[in-house]
């Protein structure tokens, strides 16, 4: 168990969800308010990080997983010799596991008198994102995009498929799952999405996190040049 999980961004979200659920009044209005709250928090779970006490927006810049086409497009929008590094037009922040599936998993756990840590574990496991292009997003079949064509919820079957035998939550295991299921290539060949893990760069491993400042652009151009 990560000893600092309670102070992390997702740890704080887990605590707020837990307390909001358990302190609500037993009526339809409270249930509606809770539903609105969890929807917003699940969005922010992947678009914001807490660096020390600062809250940093990382909807695009600072994300770990990008498609090859998204990296190429980002570099075209942010030339290496230019000053800007946050232009991300026609890119999409894609939730790897649909938020509705995570939401239902959390609600089910709350009804079973779960702990704050267990809510955090759900967020830490399934709240992940991939940056793809708008064109790639439009080419995703509806059944893949909404329900992975196989699952409607995070059940034991989904967990086994997602986590794998080694329970690998990140890196190659995550990418393999996404490319085999969420981004499965279609017969017309137009839907092939290759995901790049920015953590594969030694320079990022030294930083121990994906940068969210100007050095991010330099790293993206390095990846685009070498892929």
C-alpha positions in Angstrom: 0.0 0.0 0.0 1.3 3.5 -0.9 1.7 5.3 2.4 1.0 8.6 0.7 -2.2 7.6 -1.1 -4.4 9.7 1.2 -2.6 12.9 0.2 -2.6 12.1 -3.5 -5.1 13.7 -5.9 -7.0 10.4 -6.4 -6.9 9.8 -2.7 -8.5 13.1 -2.0 -11.2 12.4 -4.6 -11.8 9.0 -3.0 -12.3 10.6 0.4 -14.7 13.3 -1.0 -16.8 10.7 -2.8 -16.9 8.5 0.3 -17.9 11.3 2.6 -20.4 12.8 0.2 -22.1 9.4 -0.2 -22.3 8.7 3.5 -23.4 12.2 4.6 -26.2 12.5 2.0 -29.9 12.5 3.0 -31.9 9.5 2.0 -33.9 11.1 -0.8 -33.9 11.5 -4.6 -32.5 15.0 -4.5 -29.4 13.9 -2.5 -28.9 10.9 -4.9 -29.1 13.3 -7.8 -26.5 15.7 -6.3 -24.2 12.7 -5.5 -24.5 11.5 -9.1 -23.6 15.0 -10.4 -20.6 15.2 -8.0 -19.1 11.8 -8.9 -19.5 12.6 -12.6 -17.4 15.7 -12.3 -14.8 14.1 -10.0 -14.3 11.2 -12.4 -13.6 13.7 -15.1 -11.1 15.6 -13.0 -9.4 12.3 -11.8 -7.5 12.2 -15.1 -7.2 15.8 -16.0 -5.7 17.3 -12.9 -2.7 16.3 -10.7 -1.6 17.6 -7.3 2.1 18.6 -7.4 3.0 19.5 -3.9 0.0 21.7 -3.1 -0.5 23.1 -6.6 -3.3 21.7 -8.8 -2.1 21.3 -12.3 -4.3 20.9 -15.4 -3.0 18.0 -17.5 -5.9 17.4 -19.9 -3.3 17.0 -22.6 0.2 18.3 -21.7 1.4 16.1 -18.9 -0.5 12.9 -19.9 1.4 9.6 -20.0 -0.2 7.7 -22.9 -0.5 9.1 -26.4 -1.3 7.6 -29.8 1.5 8.0 -32.5 -0.8 10.1 -34.6 -1.6 12.4 -31.6 2.1 12.9 -30.9 2.7 13.8 -34.6 -0.3 16.2 -34.6 0.9 17.8 -31.3 4.4 18.4 -32.8 2.8 20.0 -35.9 0.8 22.4 -33.6 3.8 23.1 -31.4 7.0 23.4 -33.6 10.2 22.9 -31.7 11.5 26.4 -32.5 8.3 28.0 -31.4 7.5 29.4 -28.0 4.2 27.7 -27.4 3.7 24.2 -26.1 0.0 23.9 -25.1 -1.7 24.0 -28.5 -3.8 20.8 -28.7 -6.6 21.5 -31.2 -8.2 18.4 -32.7 -6.9 16.1 -29.9 -9.1 14.2 -27.5 -8.6 13.2 -23.9 -10.0 9.6 -24.1 -10.9 7.8 -20.8 -9.5 4.3 -21.2 -12.3 2.8 -19.1 -15.6 4.6 -19.6 -16.4 6.8 -16.6 -19.9 5.2 -16.4 -18.3 1.9 -15.8 -16.1 3.3 -13.0 -19.0 5.2 -11.5 -21.1 2.0 -11.3 -18.2 0.1 -9.8 -17.8 2.8 -7.1 -21.5 3.0 -6.3 -21.7 -0.7 -5.9 -18.7 -0.7 -3.6 -20.3 2.1 -1.5 -23.5 0.2 -1.1 -21.4 -2.7 0.3 -19.9 -0.4 3.0 -16.5 -0.2 1.4 -13.5 1.9 2.7 -12.0 5.1 1.4 -8.9 3.1 0.4 -11.0 0.7 -1.7 -12.5 3.7 -3.6 -9.0 5.0 -4.1 -8.0 1.6 -5.5 -10.8 1.7 -8.1 -9.8 5.1 -9.2 -6.1 4.3 -9.3 -6.7 1.2 -11.3 -9.3 2.3 -13.8 -9.1 6.1 -14.1 -6.5 6.3 -16.9 -6.5 8.2 -20.2 -5.0 8.1 -23.6 -4.6 11.2 -25.9 -5.8 10.4 -29.4 -6.8 12.5 -32.4 -10.4 13.6 -33.1 -10.2 11.6 -36.3 -9.1 8.4 -34.4 -11.9 9.0 -32.0 -14.5 9.3 -34.7 -13.3 6.0 -36.3 -13.9 4.1 -33.0 -16.9 1.8 -33.4 -19.7 2.7 -31.0 -19.6 -0.8 -29.4 -15.9 -0.5 -28.6 -16.2 3.1 -27.4 -19.1 2.6 -25.1 -18.8 -1.0 -23.8 -15.5 -2.4 -25.2 -17.8 -4.6 -27.3 -17.7 -7.3 -24.6 -18.4 -5.7 -21.2 -21.1 -3.4 -19.8 -19.6 -3.1 -16.3 -16.4 -3.7 -14.4 -17.0 -7.3 -13.3 -14.7 -10.2 -12.5 -14.4 -11.1 -16.1 -13.4 -7.5 -17.1 -11.0 -7.2 -14.2 -9.2 -10.4 -15.2 -8.9 -9.2 -18.8 -7.8 -5.7 -17.8 -5.4 -6.6 -15.1 -4.0 -9.8 -16.5 -2.4 -12.6 -14.6 0.4 -10.4 -13.3 -2.0 -7.7 -12.3 -0.1 -5.2 -14.3 -1.9 -1.8 -14.1 0.5 0.3 -16.2 2.9 0.3 -19.1 2.8 -2.6 -21.6 0.0 -4.5 -20.0 -2.3 -1.5 -20.1 -1.3 -0.7 -23.7 -1.8 -4.3 -24.9 -5.3 -4.4 -23.3 -6.3 -1.1 -24.9 -4.9 -2.0 -28.4 -6.6 -5.4 -28.3 -10.0 -4.2 -27.0 -10.8 -0.5 -27.0 -8.7 0.3 -30.1 -9.1 -3.0 -31.9 -8.2 -2.7 -35.6 -11.2 -2.9 -37.9 -11.5 -4.7 -41.2 -11.2 -1.4 -43.2 -7.8 -0.8 -41.6 -8.7 2.7 -40.6 -8.9 2.2 -36.9 -5.4 1.1 -36.0 -4.3 3.1 -33.0 -0.8 2.6 -31.7 -0.2 3.8 -28.1 3.1 5.3 -26.9 4.0 5.2 -23.2 6.0 8.4 -22.5 7.5 6.7 -19.4 9.6 4.6 -21.8 11.8 7.7 -22.2 14.8 7.6 -19.9 14.6 11.3 -19.3 11.1 11.0 -18.0 12.1 8.1 -15.8 14.7 10.4 -14.3 12.0 13.1 -13.7 9.7 10.4 -12.1 6.7 12.1 -13.8 5.6 13.4 -17.1 6.5 17.1 -17.2 3.7 19.6 -17.7 5.9 22.6 -18.6 7.9 23.5 -21.7 10.3 20.5 -21.5 7.2 18.4 -22.5 7.4 19.8 -26.0 11.0 18.8 -26.4 10.3 15.3 -25.3 7.4 14.9 -27.7 9.5 16.0 -30.6 12.1 13.5 -29.5 9.5 10.7 -29.6 8.1 11.9 -32.9 11.6 12.0 -34.5 12.5 8.5 -33.3 9.3 6.5 -33.8 
